[in-house]
Amino acid sequence: MHASKPLSPCSGVCTIADENTPLARHCIGCGRSLEEIGSWRDMDDCVRANIMASLPGRLRRAGHAIPSTLLETIAP
């Protein structure tokens, strides 16, 4: 039996924003905080889905593009 891969917004950019930017301590590729990235595997799908729903807004407010992979993942 194979474990399913955790639902993830990772876009493969994996770059943490500088402290003096709107996304400080967040990945500019997906919008997750360092804490969210670190505990992602231990979260249940409901918690992950709630975080993922907030990511486009985080990225938009910080002036970053929203990766199509994220939009595809959270689309209804």
N, C-alpha and C positions, 0 to 999 in steps of 0.2 A: 504494500500500500504506500502510495506517495503522498507526502504532505503537500497541500496546495500552497502556492506562493502567496504571501500576504498581499492584500490589496495595497498598491503603492502609487504615489503621484510622481515618483522619481522620473526626471526627464533626462538624466545622464549628465547634467551640467555640474552638479555637486560643487558649488562654490559658495562659501560662507561670506556674507556681506560684512564690510568693515563696521566697527562700532559707531562711527559717526554718520551712518546712513539710515534711511527709513527702515530698512530690513535688518538692522544690526542683530547679529547672532542668529540669522535665518539664512537658509539656502536661497540664492537668487534664481535657481533653476526650478524649484518646486514650491518655495515659500514656507517650508516647515522650519520650526525652530530647532536648535541643536538638541533640546530636550525631547522634542517630538521624534526627531530622527533616531536618537539613542534608545528610545523606548518603543519604537514602532512595532517591532516583532512581538512584544508582549501585550500589545493592545488588542482588544477584540474588534471585529469588523465594524460594529456600530460606532465605536469611538473613532476608528480610522475614517469612516465615511463622513462623520461630522467635521473632522479636521479638514478632510479633503474638500468639503463644501465651502469652507472658509478661505481656502488658499487663493482662488482667483481674486477675491477682494483684497487680500493682503498684497498680492503682487501688483494689482492695479493701483492701489493707493500709493505704493512705493514707486510707481512709474515703470514697472517691469512688464514685459510681455508675458502672456499666459500661454504656456506651451500647449500645443494641440493635443499632446498625449494626455495632459491633465484634463482638458475639456472633454476628450473622448471617454476618459475614465469616470467622470462624474455626470455625464449626460444621462438623462432619464431613459 
